[in-house]
Amino acid sequence: MDDASYAPGFAVQLAPKDIDLAAAAATPSPLLRVARGRLEATVEAGHDNDDLAAVDYLRKPPP
């Protein structure tokens, strides 16, 4: 992740449905809302087909 290399394994675009399933099973927690927001920001930044690790791009500016 430090090299901003996000080879596809589990694409970011697939993860929001899992967050939605968790939210449907129980009252959505603040953590679920934050996780979904981070996934959405990652997709909006063009990382939708990258590995889920791409959410890390928000942690620091790209090199």
C-alpha positions in Angstrom: 0.0 0.0 0.0 2.9 2.3 0.6 3.7 2.1 -3.1 0.0 2.9 -4.0 -0.1 -0.4 -5.9 -3.6 -1.8 -5.7 -3.5 -4.9 -8.0 -7.1 -6.3 -8.2 -8.0 -9.0 -5.8 -11.4 -7.9 -4.4 -12.6 -4.8 -6.3 -13.7 -1.7 -4.3 -16.9 -1.5 -6.3 -18.0 -4.9 -4.9 -17.7 -3.9 -1.2 -20.6 -1.5 -0.8 -23.1 -4.3 -1.2 -21.6 -6.1 1.8 -21.9 -2.9 3.8 -25.5 -2.6 2.7 -26.2 -6.3 3.7 -24.7 -5.6 7.2 -26.8 -2.4 7.5 -30.0 -4.3 6.5 -29.3 -7.0 9.1 -29.0 -4.6 12.0 -29.2 -0.9 12.8 -26.5 0.8 10.8 -23.7 1.9 13.1 -21.5 4.9 12.8 -18.7 2.6 11.8 -20.7 1.2 8.9 -21.6 4.7 7.7 -17.9 5.8 7.8 -16.9 2.6 6.0 -19.5 3.2 3.3 -18.4 6.8 2.9 -14.8 5.8 2.5 -15.7 3.2 -0.1 -17.8 5.8 -2.0 -14.9 8.3 -1.9 -12.5 5.6 -3.2 -14.8 4.8 -6.1 -15.3 8.5 -6.9 -11.5 8.9 -7.0 -11.4 6.3 -9.8 -10.3 3.2 -7.8 -13.5 1.2 -8.3 -11.8 -1.6 -10.2 -8.7 -1.6 -7.9 -8.3 -3.9 -4.9 -10.1 -3.0 -1.7 -6.8 -1.9 -0.3 -7.2 1.2 -2.4 -9.3 2.8 0.4 -5.8 3.4 1.9 -5.2 6.1 -0.7 -7.2 8.5 1.6 -4.7 7.9 4.4 -2.0 10.0 2.7 -1.4 12.0 -0.4 -0.3 9.9 -3.4 3.5 9.9 -4.1 
